[in-house]
Amino acid sequence: FSEETTRQIDLEVQRIIKDAEQRAIDLLTQYRQQMDQLVQALLESEDLVREQIEQILGPRPFLPSKETDSPAEPVSEAG
């Protein structure tokens, strides 16, 4: 690669990392209450089963549905 190409790659990598960091911060901020509830539940019992986690966080969009054993519908960005 030329120096300019290397510089552009470095800038793009930095942008991707910065965007990912901001996305993580946004998600943690958005779901802070659920995370606090999850922490409290873990402090109380140390072990949680999926049903307990789903009570706190809601159904997971990426797990198979119990009724149909097929993937759940994707959840929109809004939740």
Contacts in CASP RR format, 6 or more apart in sequence:
PFRMAT RR
TARGET T0000
AUTHOR 0000-0000-0000
METHOD contacts of the structure
MODEL  1
FSEETTRQIDLEVQRIIKDAEQRAIDLLTQYRQQMDQLVQALLESEDLVR
EQIEQILGPRPFLPSKETDSPAEPVSEAG
1 9 0 8 1.000
28 35 0 8 1.000
31 57 0 8 1.000
34 56 0 8 1.000
34 57 0 8 1.000
37 56 0 8 1.000
38 48 0 8 1.000
38 53 0 8 1.000
38 56 0 8 1.000
38 57 0 8 1.000
41 48 0 8 1.000
41 52 0 8 1.000
41 56 0 8 1.000
42 48 0 8 1.000
50 63 0 8 1.000
54 60 0 8 1.000
59 72 0 8 1.000
60 72 0 8 1.000
61 72 0 8 1.000
61 73 0 8 1.000
61 74 0 8 1.000
61 75 0 8 1.000
62 71 0 8 1.000
62 72 0 8 1.000
63 71 0 8 1.000
63 72 0 8 1.000
64 70 0 8 1.000
64 71 0 8 1.000
64 72 0 8 1.000
65 71 0 8 1.000
65 72 0 8 1.000
END
